[in-house]
Amino acid sequence: MHLTPTSATHRPVPAADGAAGASPRIQAAEVHDIDELAGAQPDWTLRYEQLSQGSFQGCVKRVQLPELWLVSETSSQATRQRGEIGAGCVGFAMCGTAAGTGFFHGQRVDGDSIMIGRGDELDLTLGEGSQLLAIAVQTDLLSSLWQQLYGKPWSSWLDHRVVVQARPGAAGHLRDTHLQAIRAAIEQPGLLAMPESAIQLRDSVLIEWMESIPSAVELRDLQALEARRRIVERACDLVLGTPDRAVTMLEVCKQVGSSPRRLELCFRDVLGISPHKYLRAVRLCGARRELKRLAGSGATVHDVAARWGFWHMSAFSADYRQQFGESPSVTLQAGRPQPRLS
């Protein structure tokens, strides 16, 4: 897999629109740009990076039920998504196929993995042709159900961001239940107009997620994994802080306090990509986002490329076309895309 990122960030609408108890609603969008994928989820603060080369296609479906979101998201390219889905939520997620792979806060993910974490921080990397299935549930609802079902307060590991293996045989059934619920909501939206039906649908899906979680969770390696992720974040911040020049790997290592070998291991453990490819591509994606932002302003491709440290225009244009499936001049003319919501 060839990984080279472009990024997109979307800021949310006022929080009340996605608050607990809000009226049920359905959102679906087919997108052709990584920016649109973030824009199609306006209740959350999300930043996406495209990690593999080629034009982008994706689809996101979201169903809002009382105190819970159901989500299905597909991407043709490898992506990294960061941000938050709300401090008052806990997220549960899994790959949409048994062959799915990725990294969740530096922890490896496979087709039987369930990702769990509070909604105030998200860091997830998925491969090409991925599908993500997820729920975001209000903490008060989850806490109450946990007490009622298991006769004790919710487990302390739910306050961490962890990857666990689903109970034997549970992953496939959970995927089917999740997708059937989204399909039922989209095909029969009138069901959600009845509070009893919306709550029944919510509870049937939530119970499946909760019952798929193993009874014991190992937290031993989380501290070391988070330390590696912090090294990756410091390296990314350094490159973004000096966009007009290509920072050498030696300089990155000195600034973040890591040997070249350790930096390589950290990036591969956290993102599945070498630091050289990732950090060089950060500048490439920065140029793309600026080209879209400056459409119609009279700015030139050369001006934008130079501001991001690209001085050889032929090489820049070739790399850009390979990464995004279009020339930089086309991006500058087209500007920022808008998601098509239904």
ZADO-1210 file (C-alpha; in nm, 4 decimals, padded with zeros to 6 digits):
<atoms>
<atom x="00.0000" y="00.0000" z="00.0000" code="MET" pos="1"/>
<atom x="00.1422" y="00.3373" z="-00.1045" code="HIS" pos="2"/>
<atom x="00.0586" y="00.5958" z="00.1601" code="LEU" pos="3"/>
<atom x="00.0726" y="00.9695" z="00.1028" code="THR" pos="4"/>
<atom x="-00.1779" y="01.1944" z="00.2826" code="PRO" pos="5"/>
<atom x="-00.4051" y="01.4836" z="00.1954" code="THR" pos="6"/>
<atom x="-00.6155" y="01.6258" z="00.4723" code="SER" pos="7"/>
<atom x="-00.9555" y="01.7754" z="00.5345" code="ALA" pos="8"/>
<atom x="-01.1033" y="01.9375" z="00.8426" code="THR" pos="9"/>
<atom x="-01.4645" y="02.0200" z="00.9225" code="HIS" pos="10"/>
<atom x="-01.5912" y="02.2199" z="01.2172" code="ARG" pos="11"/>
<atom x="-01.9282" y="02.1262" z="01.3648" code="PRO" pos="12"/>
<atom x="-02.2591" y="02.3077" z="01.3712" code="VAL" pos="13"/>
<atom x="-02.3813" y="02.4054" z="01.7214" code="PRO" pos="14"/>
<atom x="-02.3778" y="02.1095" z="01.9559" code="ALA" pos="15"/>
<atom x="-02.7488" y="02.1245" z="02.0312" code="ALA" pos="16"/>
<atom x="-02.8205" y="01.9867" z="01.6833" code="ASP" pos="17"/>
<atom x="-02.6620" y="01.6528" z="01.7742" code="GLY" pos="18"/>
<atom x="-02.7443" y="01.6481" z="02.1424" code="ALA" pos="19"/>
<atom x="-02.8904" y="01.3564" z="02.3345" code="ALA" pos="20"/>
<atom x="-03.2624" y="01.3169" z="02.2782" code="GLY" pos="21"/>
<atom x="-03.2656" y="01.5018" z="01.9448" code="ALA" pos="22"/>
<atom x="-03.5283" y="01.3955" z="01.6905" code="SER" pos="23"/>
<atom x="-03.4334" y="01.0910" z="01.4801" code="PRO" pos="24"/>
<atom x="-03.2909" y="01.1769" z="01.1396" code="ARG" pos="25"/>
<atom x="-03.1066" y="01.0143" z="00.8514" code="ILE" pos="26"/>
<atom x="-02.8093" y="01.1455" z="00.6534" code="GLN" pos="27"/>
<atom x="-02.6520" y="00.9840" z="00.3496" code="ALA" pos="28"/>
<atom x="-02.3913" y="01.1198" z="00.1080" code="ALA" pos="29"/>
<atom x="-02.1795" y="00.9867" z="-00.1763" code="GLU" pos="30"/>
<atom x="-01.8575" y="01.1870" z="-00.2003" code="VAL" pos="31"/>
<atom x="-01.5722" y="01.2263" z="-00.4487" code="HIS" pos="32"/>
<atom x="-01.3263" y="01.4237" z="-00.2372" code="ASP" pos="33"/>
<atom x="-01.1834" y="01.3693" z="00.1108" code="ILE" pos="34"/>
<atom x="-01.3101" y="01.7161" z="00.2102" code="ASP" pos="35"/>
<atom x="-01.6646" y="01.6072" z="00.1371" code="GLU" pos="36"/>
<atom x="-01.6321" y="01.3116" z="00.3743" code="LEU" pos="37"/>
<atom x="-01.5698" y="01.5473" z="00.6649" code="ALA" pos="38"/>
<atom x="-01.8355" y="01.7926" z="00.5488" code="GLY" pos="39"/>
<atom x="-02.0994" y="01.5193" z="00.5337" code="ALA" pos="40"/>
<atom x="-02.0733" y="01.4739" z="00.9135" code="GLN" pos="41"/>
<atom x="-02.1468" y="01.8261" z="01.0371" code="PRO" pos="42"/>
<atom x="-02.2154" y="01.7421" z="01.4023" code="ASP" pos="43"/>
<atom x="-01.8600" y="01.6281" z="01.4694" code="TRP" pos="44"/>
<atom x="-01.5145" y="01.7848" z="01.4502" code="THR" pos="45"/>
<atom x="-01.3245" y="01.5598" z="01.2100" code="LEU" pos="46"/>
<atom x="-00.9991" y="01.5854" z="01.0170" code="ARG" pos="47"/>
<atom x="-00.9318" y="01.3373" z="00.7373" code="TYR" pos="48"/>
<atom x="-00.6084" y="01.2610" z="00.5560" code="GLU" pos="49"/>
<atom x="-00.5925" y="01.0620" z="00.2342" code="GLN" pos="50"/>
<atom x="-00.3013" y="00.8214" z="00.2628" code="LEU" pos="51"/>
<atom x="-00.3001" y="00.6319" z="-00.0665" code="SER" pos="52"/>
<atom x="-00.2699" y="00.7502" z="-00.4245" code="GLN" pos="53"/>
<atom x="-00.5578" y="00.8050" z="-00.6659" code="GLY" pos="54"/>
<atom x="-00.8925" y="00.9789" z="-00.6945" code="SER" pos="55"/>
<atom x="-01.1195" y="00.9490" z="-00.3929" code="PHE" pos="56"/>
<atom x="-01.4679" y="00.8033" z="-00.3640" code="GLN" pos="57"/>
<atom x="-01.6600" y="00.7450" z="-00.0452" code="GLY" pos="58"/>
<atom x="-01.9997" y="00.7092" z="00.1125" code="CYS" pos="59"/>
<atom x="-02.1265" y="00.7913" z="00.4598" code="VAL" pos="60"/>
<atom x="-02.4618" y="00.6941" z="00.6109" code="LYS" pos="61"/>
<atom x="-02.5668" y="00.8150" z="00.9550" code="ARG" pos="62"/>
<atom x="-02.8864" y="00.7477" z="01.1490" code="VAL" pos="63"/>
<atom x="-02.9551" y="00.9529" z="01.4602" code="GLN" pos="64"/>
<atom x="-03.1591" y="00.7702" z="01.7227" code="LEU" pos="65"/>
<atom x="-03.2337" y="00.8838" z="02.0792" code="PRO" pos="66"/>
<atom x="-02.8903" y="00.9292" z="02.2444" code="GLU" pos="67"/>
<atom x="-02.7113" y="00.7264" z="01.9761" code="LEU" pos="68"/>
<atom x="-02.5715" y="00.7624" z="01.6226" code="TRP" pos="69"/>
<atom x="-02.5447" y="00.4682" z="01.3806" code="LEU" pos="70"/>
<atom x="-02.2710" y="00.5118" z="01.1196" code="VAL" pos="71"/>
<atom x="-02.1477" y="00.3336" z="00.8079" code="SER" pos="72"/>
<atom x="-01.8574" y="00.4862" z="00.6157" code="GLU" pos="73"/>
<atom x="-01.6715" y="00.3589" z="00.3083" code="THR" pos="74"/>
<atom x="-01.3546" y="00.4960" z="00.1447" code="SER" pos="75"/>
<atom x="-01.1800" y="00.3927" z="-00.1752" code="SER" pos="76"/>
<atom x="-00.8446" y="00.5205" z="-00.0452" code="GLN" pos="77"/>
<atom x="-00.6552" y="00.4624" z="00.2768" code="ALA" pos="78"/>
<atom x="-00.7427" y="00.7320" z="00.5290" code="THR" pos="79"/>
<atom x="-00.6485" y="00.8669" z="00.8660" code="ARG" pos="80"/>
<atom x="-00.9213" y="01.0418" z="01.0623" code="GLN" pos="81"/>
<atom x="-00.8701" y="01.2474" z="01.3751" code="ARG" pos="82"/>
<atom x="-01.0932" y="01.4720" z="01.5804" code="GLY" pos="83"/>
<atom x="-01.3832" y="01.4237" z="01.8190" code="GLU" pos="84"/>
<atom x="-01.7429" y="01.3079" z="01.8159" code="ILE" pos="85"/>
<atom x="-01.8377" y="01.4694" z="02.1457" code="GLY" pos="86"/>
<atom x="-01.7008" y="01.4583" z="02.5003" code="ALA" pos="87"/>
<atom x="-02.0311" y="01.3173" z="02.6246" code="GLY" pos="88"/>
<atom x="-02.0137" y="01.0112" z="02.3984" code="CYS" pos="89"/>
<atom x="-01.8400" y="00.6760" z="02.3875" code="VAL" pos="90"/>
<atom x="-01.7647" y="00.5369" z="02.0423" code="GLY" pos="91"/>
<atom x="-01.7639" y="00.1711" z="01.9378" code="PHE" pos="92"/>
<atom x="-01.6367" y="00.0787" z="01.5900" code="ALA" pos="93"/>
<atom x="-01.5218" y="-00.2118" z="01.3755" code="MET" pos="94"/>
<atom x="-01.4180" y="-00.2832" z="01.0188" code="CYS" pos="95"/>
<atom x="-01.7072" y="-00.3569" z="00.7867" code="GLY" pos="96"/>
<atom x="-01.5451" y="-00.6736" z="00.6492" code="THR" pos="97"/>
<atom x="-01.3561" y="-00.9636" z="00.8010" code="ALA" pos="98"/>
<atom x="-01.0522" y="-00.8654" z="00.5898" code="ALA" pos="99"/>
<atom x="-01.0402" y="-00.5076" z="00.7225" code="GLY" pos="100"/>
<atom x="-00.7229" y="-00.3757" z="00.8860" code="THR" pos="101"/>
<atom x="-00.6085" y="-00.0522" z="01.0453" code="GLY" pos="102"/>
<atom x="-00.4693" y="00.1278" z="01.3498" code="PHE" pos="103"/>
<atom x="-00.6688" y="00.2814" z="01.6362" code="PHE" pos="104"/>
<atom x="-00.4608" y="00.5100" z="01.8603" code="HIS" pos="105"/>
<atom x="-00.1542" y="00.3071" z="01.7650" code="GLY" pos="106"/>
<atom x="-00.3213" y="-00.0321" z="01.8250" code="GLN" pos="107"/>
<atom x="-00.3542" y="-00.2747" z="01.5358" code="ARG" pos="108"/>
<atom x="-00.7031" y="-00.3570" z="01.4133" code="VAL" pos="109"/>
<atom x="-00.8274" y="-00.6625" z="01.2221" code="ASP" pos="110"/>
<atom x="-01.1649" y="-00.7929" z="01.1109" code="GLY" pos="111"/>
<atom x="-01.2544" y="-00.9268" z="01.4563" code="ASP" pos="112"/>
<atom x="-01.1477" y="-00.6136" z="01.6452" code="SER" pos="113"/>
<atom x="-01.3785" y="-00.3730" z="01.8257" code="ILE" pos="114"/>
<atom x="-01.2460" y="-00.0217" z="01.8849" code="MET" pos="115"/>
<atom x="-01.3727" y="00.1584" z="02.1945" code="ILE" pos="116"/>
<atom x="-01.3026" y="00.5083" z="02.3249" code="GLY" pos="117"/>
<atom x="-01.4480" y="00.8272" z="02.4630" code="ARG" pos="118"/>
<atom x="-01.5565" y="01.0726" z="02.1989" code="GLY" pos="119"/>
<atom x="-01.3282" y="01.3609" z="02.2957" code="ASP" pos="120"/>
<atom x="-01.0406" y="01.2231" z="02.0838" code="GLU" pos="121"/>
<atom x="-01.0283" y="01.0017" z="01.7758" code="LEU" pos="122"/>
<atom x="-00.7264" y="00.8716" z="01.5825" code="ASP" pos="123"/>
<atom x="-00.8041" y="00.5988" z="01.3303" code="LEU" pos="124"/>
<atom x="-00.6218" y="00.4786" z="01.0192" code="THR" pos="125"/>
<atom x="-00.7846" y="00.2392" z="00.7702" code="LEU" pos="126"/>
<atom x="-00.6590" y="00.0818" z="00.4476" code="GLY" pos="127"/>
<atom x="-00.7762" y="00.1173" z="00.0891" code="GLU" pos="128"/>
<atom x="-01.1291" y="00.0016" z="00.0094" code="GLY" pos="129"/>
<atom x="-01.2280" y="00.0139" z="00.3761" code="SER" pos="130"/>
<atom x="-01.5649" y="00.0176" z="00.5451" code="GLN" pos="131"/>
<atom x="-01.6164" y="00.1422" z="00.9001" code="LEU" pos="132"/>
<atom x="-01.9184" y="00.0568" z="01.1145" code="LEU" pos="133"/>
<atom x="-01.9636" y="00.2579" z="01.4320" code="ALA" pos="134"/>
<atom x="-02.1974" y="00.3854" z="01.6986" code="ILE" pos="135"/>
<atom x="-02.1630" y="00.6930" z="01.9182" code="ALA" pos="136"/>
<atom x="-02.3655" y="00.6521" z="02.2370" code="VAL" pos="137"/>
<atom x="-02.4261" y="00.9061" z="02.5120" code="GLN" pos="138"/>
<atom x="-02.2359" y="00.8152" z="02.8276" code="THR" pos="139"/>
<atom x="-02.5423" y="00.8487" z="03.0525" code="ASP" pos="140"/>
<atom x="-02.7344" y="00.5922" z="02.8481" code="LEU" pos="141"/>
<atom x="-02.4384" y="00.3530" z="02.8326" code="LEU" pos="142"/>
<atom x="-02.3700" y="00.3832" z="03.2056" code="SER" pos="143"/>
<atom x="-02.7324" y="00.3191" z="03.2926" code="SER" pos="144"/>
<atom x="-02.7609" y="00.0149" z="03.0655" code="LEU" pos="145"/>
<atom x="-02.4311" y="-00.1266" z="03.1913" code="TRP" pos="146"/>
<atom x="-02.5557" y="-00.1099" z="03.5495" code="GLN" pos="147"/>
<atom x="-02.8906" y="-00.2673" z="03.4621" code="GLN" pos="148"/>
<atom x="-02.7496" y="-00.5494" z="03.2494" code="LEU" pos="149"/>
<atom x="-02.4392" y="-00.6430" z="03.4447" code="TYR" pos="150"/>
<atom x="-02.5286" y="-00.5263" z="03.7972" code="GLY" pos="151"/>
<atom x="-02.2216" y="-00.3043" z="03.8385" code="LYS" pos="152"/>
<atom x="-02.0815" y="00.0312" z="03.7214" code="PRO" pos="153"/>
<atom x="-01.9263" y="00.0247" z="03.3755" code="TRP" pos="154"/>
<atom x="-01.5773" y="-00.1145" z="03.3500" code="SER" pos="155"/>
<atom x="-01.2918" y="00.1282" z="03.4085" code="SER" pos="156"/>
<atom x="-01.1277" y="00.0350" z="03.0769" code="TRP" pos="157"/>
<atom x="-01.4111" y="00.2142" z="02.8956" code="LEU" pos="158"/>
<atom x="-01.2369" y="00.5368" z="03.0009" code="ASP" pos="159"/>
<atom x="-00.9403" y="00.4391" z="02.7816" code="HIS" pos="160"/>
<atom x="-00.9096" y="00.3964" z="02.4045" code="ARG" pos="161"/>
<atom x="-00.8696" y="00.0276" z="02.3445" code="VAL" pos="162"/>
<atom x="-00.8882" y="-00.2399" z="02.0763" code="VAL" pos="163"/>
<atom x="-01.0415" y="-00.5687" z="02.1899" code="VAL" pos="164"/>
<atom x="-01.1217" y="-00.8914" z="02.0080" code="GLN" pos="165"/>
<atom x="-01.4925" y="-00.9609" z="01.9752" code="ALA" pos="166"/>
<atom x="-01.6277" y="-01.2670" z="02.1491" code="ARG" pos="167"/>
<atom x="-01.5821" y="-01.5800" z="01.9332" code="PRO" pos="168"/>
<atom x="-01.8298" y="-01.5800" z="01.6474" code="GLY" pos="169"/>
<atom x="-01.9743" y="-01.2383" z="01.7392" code="ALA" pos="170"/>
<atom x="-01.8072" y="-01.0106" z="01.4808" code="ALA" pos="171"/>
<atom x="-01.9979" y="-01.1326" z="01.1754" code="GLY" pos="172"/>
<atom x="-02.3354" y="-01.1227" z="01.3516" code="HIS" pos="173"/>
<atom x="-02.2627" y="-00.7741" z="01.4849" code="LEU" pos="174"/>
<atom x="-02.1790" y="-00.6465" z="01.1360" code="ARG" pos="175"/>
<atom x="-02.5014" y="-00.7917" z="00.9967" code="ASP" pos="176"/>
<atom x="-02.7139" y="-00.6434" z="01.2760" code="THR" pos="177"/>
<atom x="-02.5566" y="-00.2993" z="01.2361" code="HIS" pos="178"/>
<atom x="-02.6000" y="-00.2863" z="00.8591" code="LEU" pos="179"/>
<atom x="-02.9563" y="-00.4197" z="00.8761" code="GLN" pos="180"/>
<atom x="-03.0491" y="-00.1455" z="01.1227" code="ALA" pos="181"/>
<atom x="-02.9129" y="00.1277" z="00.8964" code="ILE" pos="182"/>
<atom x="-03.0837" y="-00.0250" z="00.5954" code="ARG" pos="183"/>
<atom x="-03.4171" y="-00.0476" z="00.7789" code="ALA" pos="184"/>
<atom x="-03.3964" y="00.3161" z="00.8862" code="ALA" pos="185"/>
<atom x="-03.3173" y="00.4376" z="00.5339" code="ILE" pos="186"/>
<atom x="-03.5793" y="00.2213" z="00.3605" code="GLU" pos="187"/>
<atom x="-03.8519" y="00.2851" z="00.6207" code="GLN" pos="188"/>
<atom x="-03.7885" y="00.6338" z="00.7623" code="PRO" pos="189"/>
<atom x="-04.1409" y="00.6467" z="00.8993" code="GLY" pos="190"/>
<atom x="-04.0404" y="00.3985" z="01.1676" code="LEU" pos="191"/>
<atom x="-03.8182" y="00.6610" z="01.3280" code="LEU" pos="192"/>
<atom x="-04.1119" y="00.9006" z="01.3599" code="ALA" pos="193"/>
<atom x="-04.2516" y="00.6720" z="01.6289" code="MET" pos="194"/>
<atom x="-04.0508" y="00.7092" z="01.9523" code="PRO" pos="195"/>
<atom x="-04.1120" y="00.3474" z="02.0535" code="GLU" pos="196"/>
<atom x="-03.9787" y="00.2135" z="01.7229" code="SER" pos="197"/>
<atom x="-03.6719" y="00.4399" z="01.7352" code="ALA" pos="198"/>
<atom x="-03.5877" y="00.3246" z="02.0878" code="ILE" pos="199"/>
<atom x="-03.6402" y="-00.0425" z="01.9967" code="GLN" pos="200"/>
<atom x="-03.4040" y="-00.0078" z="01.7014" code="LEU" pos="201"/>
<atom x="-03.1476" y="00.1720" z="01.9178" code="ARG" pos="202"/>
<atom x="-03.1609" y="-00.0861" z="02.1951" code="ASP" pos="203"/>
<atom x="-03.1348" y="-00.3848" z="01.9605" code="SER" pos="204"/>
<atom x="-02.8147" y="-00.2486" z="01.8059" code="VAL" pos="205"/>
<atom x="-02.6599" y="-00.1252" z="02.1300" code="LEU" pos="206"/>
<atom x="-02.7137" y="-00.4598" z="02.3032" code="ILE" pos="207"/>
<atom x="-02.5366" y="-00.6392" z="02.0168" code="GLU" pos="208"/>
<atom x="-02.2336" y="-00.4121" z="02.0521" code="TRP" pos="209"/>
<atom x="-02.2212" y="-00.4495" z="02.4301" code="MET" pos="210"/>
<atom x="-02.2614" y="-00.8284" z="02.4208" code="GLU" pos="211"/>
<atom x="-01.9845" y="-00.8619" z="02.1599" code="SER" pos="212"/>
<atom x="-01.7247" y="-00.7175" z="02.3988" code="ILE" pos="213"/>
<atom x="-01.5120" y="-00.9705" z="02.5909" code="PRO" pos="214"/>
<atom x="-01.5460" y="-00.9886" z="02.9684" code="SER" pos="215"/>
<atom x="-01.1755" y="-00.9114" z="03.0296" code="ALA" pos="216"/>
<atom x="-00.9637" y="-00.6413" z="02.8631" code="VAL" pos="217"/>
<atom x="-00.5833" y="-00.6094" z="02.8808" code="GLU" pos="218"/>
<atom x="-00.4524" y="-00.2532" z="02.9318" code="LEU" pos="219"/>
<atom x="-00.0851" y="-00.3340" z="02.9910" code="ARG" pos="220"/>
<atom x="00.0633" y="-00.1910" z="02.6683" code="ASP" pos="221"/>
<atom x="-00.1507" y="00.1217" z="02.6322" code="LEU" pos="222"/>
<atom x="00.0981" y="00.3603" z="02.7919" code="GLN" pos="223"/>
<atom x="00.3826" y="00.2585" z="02.5592" code="ALA" pos="224"/>
<atom x="00.1547" y="00.2800" z="02.2550" code="LEU" pos="225"/>
<atom x="00.0400" y="00.6290" z="02.3478" code="GLU" pos="226"/>
<atom x="00.4023" y="00.7409" z="02.3882" code="ALA" pos="227"/>
<atom x="00.4730" y="00.6336" z="02.0287" code="ARG" pos="228"/>
<atom x="00.1672" y="00.8199" z="01.9049" code="ARG" pos="229"/>
<atom x="00.2858" y="01.1377" z="02.0786" code="ARG" pos="230"/>
<atom x="00.6201" y="01.1132" z="01.8951" code="ILE" pos="231"/>
<atom x="00.4316" y="01.0878" z="01.5644" code="VAL" pos="232"/>
<atom x="00.2173" y="01.3894" z="01.6520" code="GLU" pos="233"/>
<atom x="00.5212" y="01.6009" z="01.7450" code="ARG" pos="234"/>
<atom x="00.6865" y="01.5147" z="01.4144" code="ALA" pos="235"/>
<atom x="00.3726" y="01.6094" z="01.2206" code="CYS" pos="236"/>
<atom x="00.3403" y="01.9376" z="01.4119" code="ASP" pos="237"/>
<atom x="00.7023" y="02.0223" z="01.3300" code="LEU" pos="238"/>
<atom x="00.6518" y="01.9742" z="00.9559" code="VAL" pos="239"/>
<atom x="00.3237" y="02.1682" z="00.9535" code="LEU" pos="240"/>
<atom x="00.4920" y="02.4495" z="01.1461" code="GLY" pos="241"/>
<atom x="00.7508" y="02.4984" z="00.8681" code="THR" pos="242"/>
<atom x="00.5542" y="02.4433" z="00.5467" code="PRO" pos="243"/>
<atom x="00.7841" y="02.6469" z="00.3229" code="ASP" pos="244"/>
<atom x="01.0842" y="02.4178" z="00.3597" code="ARG" pos="245"/>
<atom x="01.1482" y="02.0452" z="00.3523" code="ALA" pos="246"/>
<atom x="01.2514" y="01.9454" z="00.7051" code="VAL" pos="247"/>
<atom x="01.5137" y="01.6690" z="00.6997" code="THR" pos="248"/>
<atom x="01.4606" y="01.3455" z="00.8903" code="MET" pos="249"/>
<atom x="01.7663" y="01.4276" z="01.1020" code="LEU" pos="250"/>
<atom x="01.6106" y="01.7588" z="01.2063" code="GLU" pos="251"/>
<atom x="01.2811" y="01.5872" z="01.2868" code="VAL" pos="252"/>
<atom x="01.4614" y="01.3309" z="01.5020" code="CYS" pos="253"/>
<atom x="01.6507" y="01.6008" z="01.6908" code="LYS" pos="254"/>
<atom x="01.3383" y="01.8067" z="01.7547" code="GLN" pos="255"/>
<atom x="01.1222" y="01.5189" z="01.8783" code="VAL" pos="256"/>
<atom x="01.4036" y="01.3484" z="02.0697" code="GLY" pos="257"/>
<atom x="01.4063" y="01.0201" z="01.8821" code="SER" pos="258"/>
<atom x="01.6588" y="00.8134" z="01.6909" code="SER" pos="259"/>
<atom x="01.5860" y="00.7543" z="01.3189" code="PRO" pos="260"/>
<atom x="01.5162" y="00.3881" z="01.3854" code="ARG" pos="261"/>
<atom x="01.2721" y="00.4635" z="01.6662" code="ARG" pos="262"/>
<atom x="01.0971" y="00.7301" z="01.4590" code="LEU" pos="263"/>
<atom x="01.0535" y="00.4764" z="01.1783" code="GLU" pos="264"/>
<atom x="00.9098" y="00.2207" z="01.4198" code="LEU" pos="265"/>
<atom x="00.6728" y="00.4737" z="01.5753" code="CYS" pos="266"/>
<atom x="00.5282" y="00.5788" z="01.2402" code="PHE" pos="267"/>
<atom x="00.4853" y="00.2224" z="01.1224" code="ARG" pos="268"/>
<atom x="00.3268" y="00.1185" z="01.4528" code="ASP" pos="269"/>
<atom x="00.0875" y="00.4151" z="01.4630" code="VAL" pos="270"/>
<atom x="00.0097" y="00.4746" z="01.0942" code="LEU" pos="271"/>
<atom x="00.1520" y="00.1852" z="00.8950" code="GLY" pos="272"/>
<atom x="00.3681" y="00.4200" z="00.6846" code="ILE" pos="273"/>
<atom x="00.7270" y="00.5432" z="00.6920" code="SER" pos="274"/>
<atom x="00.7937" y="00.8917" z="00.8347" code="PRO" pos="275"/>
<atom x="00.9676" y="01.0024" z="00.5140" code="HIS" pos="276"/>
<atom x="00.6603" y="00.9334" z="00.2981" code="LYS" pos="277"/>
<atom x="00.4130" y="01.0682" z="00.5484" code="TYR" pos="278"/>
<atom x="00.5902" y="01.3899" z="00.6414" code="LEU" pos="279"/>
<atom x="00.6772" y="01.4807" z="00.2841" code="ARG" pos="280"/>
<atom x="00.3162" y="01.4256" z="00.1860" code="ALA" pos="281"/>
<atom x="00.1887" y="01.6533" z="00.4629" code="VAL" pos="282"/>
<atom x="00.3262" y="01.9441" z="00.2625" code="ARG" pos="283"/>
<atom x="00.1673" y="01.8080" z="-00.0540" code="LEU" pos="284"/>
<atom x="-00.1755" y="01.7892" z="00.1046" code="CYS" pos="285"/>
<atom x="-00.1285" y="02.1356" z="00.2513" code="GLY" pos="286"/>
<atom x="-00.0721" y="02.2687" z="-00.0977" code="ALA" pos="287"/>
<atom x="-00.3905" y="02.0991" z="-00.2168" code="ARG" pos="288"/>
<atom x="-00.6034" y="02.2501" z="00.0542" code="ARG" pos="289"/>
<atom x="-00.4632" y="02.5956" z="-00.0146" code="GLU" pos="290"/>
<atom x="-00.5271" y="02.5573" z="-00.3882" code="LEU" pos="291"/>
<atom x="-00.8922" y="02.4805" z="-00.3144" code="LYS" pos="292"/>
<atom x="-00.9215" y="02.7687" z="-00.0705" code="ARG" pos="293"/>
<atom x="-00.7692" y="03.0229" z="-00.3132" code="LEU" pos="294"/>
<atom x="-00.9795" y="02.9307" z="-00.6176" code="ALA" pos="295"/>
<atom x="-01.0823" y="03.2483" z="-00.8002" code="GLY" pos="296"/>
<atom x="-00.8435" y="03.4695" z="-00.6019" code="SER" pos="297"/>
<atom x="-00.5837" y="03.5156" z="-00.8770" code="GLY" pos="298"/>
<atom x="-00.3269" y="03.2993" z="-00.6973" code="ALA" pos="299"/>
<atom x="-00.1061" y="03.0759" z="-00.9124" code="THR" pos="300"/>
<atom x="-00.0058" y="02.7137" z="-00.8713" code="VAL" pos="301"/>
<atom x="00.3580" y="02.8231" z="-00.8529" code="HIS" pos="302"/>
<atom x="00.2855" y="03.0611" z="-00.5625" code="ASP" pos="303"/>
<atom x="00.1070" y="02.7952" z="-00.3611" code="VAL" pos="304"/>
<atom x="00.3654" y="02.5244" z="-00.4344" code="ALA" pos="305"/>
<atom x="00.6482" y="02.7541" z="-00.3255" code="ALA" pos="306"/>
<atom x="00.4739" y="02.8354" z="00.0023" code="ARG" pos="307"/>
<atom x="00.4729" y="02.4623" z="00.0774" code="TRP" pos="308"/>
<atom x="00.8379" y="02.4100" z="-00.0105" code="GLY" pos="309"/>
<atom x="00.7988" y="02.2712" z="-00.3653" code="PHE" pos="310"/>
<atom x="01.0425" y="02.4497" z="-00.5989" code="TRP" pos="311"/>
<atom x="01.0534" y="02.2118" z="-00.8966" code="HIS" pos="312"/>
<atom x="00.7187" y="02.2646" z="-01.0664" code="MET" pos="313"/>
<atom x="00.7345" y="01.9681" z="-01.3041" code="SER" pos="314"/>
<atom x="00.8069" y="01.7275" z="-01.0198" code="ALA" pos="315"/>
<atom x="00.5379" y="01.8904" z="-00.8033" code="PHE" pos="316"/>
<atom x="00.2766" y="01.8593" z="-01.0788" code="SER" pos="317"/>
<atom x="00.3641" y="01.4952" z="-01.1456" code="ALA" pos="318"/>
<atom x="00.3534" y="01.4008" z="-00.7761" code="ASP" pos="319"/>
<atom x="00.0303" y="01.5928" z="-00.7277" code="TYR" pos="320"/>
<atom x="-00.1445" y="01.4234" z="-01.0190" code="ARG" pos="321"/>
<atom x="-00.0309" y="01.0809" z="-00.9011" code="GLN" pos="322"/>
<atom x="-00.1581" y="01.1462" z="-00.5500" code="GLN" pos="323"/>
<atom x="-00.4948" y="01.3057" z="-00.6246" code="PHE" pos="324"/>
<atom x="-00.5857" y="01.1981" z="-00.9764" code="GLY" pos="325"/>
<atom x="-00.5895" y="01.5534" z="-01.1135" code="GLU" pos="326"/>
<atom x="-00.3465" y="01.8351" z="-01.1888" code="SER" pos="327"/>
<atom x="-00.2962" y="02.1218" z="-00.9398" code="PRO" pos="328"/>
<atom x="-00.4347" y="02.3686" z="-01.1958" code="SER" pos="329"/>
<atom x="-00.7624" y="02.1741" z="-01.2075" code="VAL" pos="330"/>
<atom x="-00.7868" y="02.1892" z="-00.8265" code="THR" pos="331"/>
<atom x="-00.7238" y="02.5637" z="-00.8311" code="LEU" pos="332"/>
<atom x="-00.9987" y="02.6160" z="-01.0877" code="GLN" pos="333"/>
<atom x="-01.2538" y="02.3880" z="-00.9204" code="ALA" pos="334"/>
<atom x="-01.2195" y="02.5168" z="-00.5640" code="GLY" pos="335"/>
<atom x="-01.3660" y="02.3570" z="-00.2551" code="ARG" pos="336"/>
<atom x="-01.6264" y="02.0835" z="-00.3097" code="PRO" pos="337"/>
<atom x="-01.9499" y="02.0635" z="-00.1128" code="GLN" pos="338"/>
<atom x="-02.0980" y="01.7380" z="00.0140" code="PRO" pos="339"/>
<atom x="-02.4254" y="01.6217" z="-00.1390" code="ARG" pos="340"/>
<atom x="-02.6427" y="01.5254" z="00.1554" code="LEU" pos="341"/>
<atom x="-02.9706" y="01.3368" z="00.1313" code="SER" pos="342"/>
</atoms>
